[in-house]
């Protein structure tokens, strides 16, 4: 918005000198003001929707750890003070609810539950709250599992695989390479290697921020960056694979900028920067607010201002497509996790972050980026 207002000021000054207000300046100022007001209202409506879901038993049971994380990150990184205060208050209430439900890490905790504990611990740390005893319990629990158990593969020795299935509808997690569920015999849906990579990037980064290692380091996952290029493009590519690749790239951004703490220089990730820009229009045309939200959020992390045509295009789409209940996406979607995540990403695409300068969350990783750009 700064560029818009500077342009407006220039036009206004010239108009005063000529005793005539330039019509373009008036239009720009009106549009800028309307978009700011519209975004602020839409963001709060979206947060209200997510909090209503979090207040239900089903919503909290199925998505609790990420709901805590959602409000904590919005509360930790938003530039708007009232938004920070609202989100932090809700994050703390949800974290207290989580603590009442899970007072300790069960000795037989599954890998998924351990990951949930890690997310809540990370969320609390972003609010300046740390529980040393709980972190010690999580570290003990995580030691029971290998990287294969927690990530689905071992990034120390291999790139993200393309033979890892989603959990079956019957609830069973099948062994890698399985094409049929060994319990119900239904055909399994296989994850793309980009989705596997995205989750590994997020889980290892968040774990390390809490002092917890999943049998592999974040750098072990990031080092496969050259092997994941070039990213899929074009009509001949599987649409879901392209979508997963975009999400993987946005999570490179999130993990390298500490989830919206820092801006990134486009020269550090030139191919990723170009790839994200190239997919904004398609996300609008394909009516994909979930993907669009992360695209806008990541591009703003690369320094694109709200006055940039791509940001303005995506922002207009999100403001126009918000549902009456405050959510984004298909209001008939039965999966509450999908509805919440879509709304969360749209909020992130609209809001303005309080950036703490331009840097990597882990400056020691710059050599990996230099090698991958060479």
Number of C-alpha atoms within 10 A of each C-alpha: 15 11 12 18 16 11 15 20 14 13 18 20 14 13 15 11 9 10 10 11 15 17 11 13 19 14 11 16 17 12 13 20 12 11 19 16 11 16 20 17 13 23 24 16 20 24 24 16 20 23 21 12 20 21 14 10 10 12 19 22 12 14 18 24 23 18 27 30 21 23 27 27 23 28 24 23 23 21 15 15 12 11 21 18 15 15 25 23 15 20 26 18 13 24 23 14 16 18 13 10 10 11 11 13 18 13 10 10 15 16 17 12 16 20 21 16 24 26 23 23 26 26 28 22 16 20 17 9 12 15 10 11 9 16 19 15 16 25 19 14 20 24 13 15 16 17 20 14 16 21 23 20 21 21 24 16 10 11 20 24 19 15 18 24 23 17 16 19 12 11 11 13 16 18 15 16 12 16 17 16 21 15 12 12 11 13 13 18 17 16 18 21 19 23 22 23 30 22 16 29 24 19 22 27 25 23 23 16 16 22 14 21 20 25 19 21 20 22 17 17 23 23 19 18 18 14 11 16 12 12 16 18 16 8 8 7 10 11 13 12 18 19 19 21 25 25 22 25 24 23 21 21 26 23 21 24 23 17 22 27 23 23 26 25 15 15 13 16 18 11 16 22 20 12 18 19 16 14 18 22 14 12 19 18 9 10 16 20 25 24 24 30 25 28 30 29 25 28 25 20 24 21 14 16 18 23 15 14 11 20 23 16 16 24 24 16 18 26 18 11 15 19 17 9 11 18 26 27 21 14 12 7 10 9 10 17 18 16 21 27 20 23 27 25 21 32 28 23 27 26 23 21 20 16 15 12 10 15 16 20 19 12 9 9 15 14 11 15 16 12 11 17 14 6
